[in-house]
């Protein structure tokens, strides 16, 4: 993901109820030149509100949080901000959770015990897919051959 591809940097919101996890995620990602951490949320409700205020294009969302869990928050974010992608980050390696996350609108799912490189690859992968999708939607239709 770079300027040569004309892609915008990832504006990332981290949502996790554990301060240590948020700090670790921030520490792993904030050194990347194409990733900007725009905020942190301690629960799903705050993540939804911060999406309104901070305009991220990607949310790293914990699955299980108090007040509003990650699945409910993802549904709310996707309903209100279709352009914001959500990457679920969880310790639950469970196919049912993965399916529920996809149904809620999550663009991906990464485990908390993943390596730094896997996490960064997941963030960039979701951002690249979103950028390609936006380009397809915004590119003018082929007018066909000139007559």
N, C-alpha and C positions, 0 to 999 in steps of 0.2 A: 504494500500500500504506500504509494508515494506520490509526490507532486507530479512526476512524469506521467502518471496515469490520470491526473486531474481529479483525484479523489480527495474528499474532505477528511480532515482528521476525525478520529473517533471521539465524540463528546460523551464521556462515560459517567454514569451514576452507579454507585455501589450501594446495594441494599442488603443488609445483614444485621441481625439483632445482636451479634457478638462483636464488640469493639475490636478485639484482637484479630478477628477474621477480616474486618474492614481494613484495619491497619496493614495486615499482611497483603491483602489484595492490592491496596493502594501502593505499597512498597514494591510489589512485583511489576506494576503497570505504569507508574508515573514516570519512570525513566525512559519510557518509549517515546520517541519524538512524534509519533503519529497518534498518540493516545493522550487525551486531556481528561483528567478526573475533574468533573464539574461539581460533584457533591456526594454526600453519603446520607443514607436513610437508615433508621434503626428498626423500621417495620414497613410492612406493605403500604399502609395508609400514608405514611410520610413519603414513600417512593412515588406514589400517585401524585401527591401534592407537589413534590419537587420536580416531577416531569413537567408540570404546568409552569413552574417558576424558572427552571434552569435550561429547558430545551435540550436535553441530551438526545443523542441518536441511538444510544445503546444503554441498557440497564443490565448490570450483573445482579441477579435476583436470587436470594436465598429462598429455598422452597418452604421451610418451616420458620415462621416468625410470629410473634404475638400481635394482637389487634387485627391484623389482616395478613393472611399468609401469602406466600409468593404466587400461588396459583390465582387467587382472587385478585391480587394486585396486578398480575399480568393481564388478566381479562379486562380489568378497568383501564389500564394503560392502553391496551390495544384498541379498546372501544373508543377512547377519547383521542388517542394519538397513533393512528395507524402507521405513521412513518417511524415510530420508535420501535426498535427491536429489543427483545428481551432474551438474555442468555441466562438460563437457570444454573445456579452454582449450589451444589448440595453434597452432603456426605452419603445420601441414599442412592446406592447402586441398585435401582429397582425398576423393572420394565413398566410396571403400572404407573409409577411416578413420571417416568419419561413420556408415556402415552398421555397422561393428564396434562403435563406441561405443554406438549404439542397441541392438544385440544384447546388449551387456554390461549395459545398464540405464541408460545416461546419459539424462537428461531433456533435454539440449540440447548444443550444440556452438558455441563462439565462437572466432574466430581471435584470436591474440595481437596482430595489428595493428589490431584493431577500436578504434574511438574509445571514450573514457571513457563517453560517453552510451550507446553500443551495449552495452558491458559491463554497465553498471548496469541497462539495460532487460532484458538477458538474465537477470541475477540475479533481478530483480523478477518477470519473466515466469514463470520456473520456480517461484518462491516462490508466486505467485498461483495458478498451476495446481495446485500441491500443496495449497494451502489450500482451494481449491474442491473438490478430490478428497476431502480429509479431511472436509469438511462433508457431502458427498453420502454418504459411507460412514457417518458418525456420526449423520445425521439419521434420526429414527424413520420407519418406513414409514407411508404414508398409510393410516389405518384404514378409509377409505371412508366412505360416508354413514351417518349415525346412523339406527338403526331403532327 
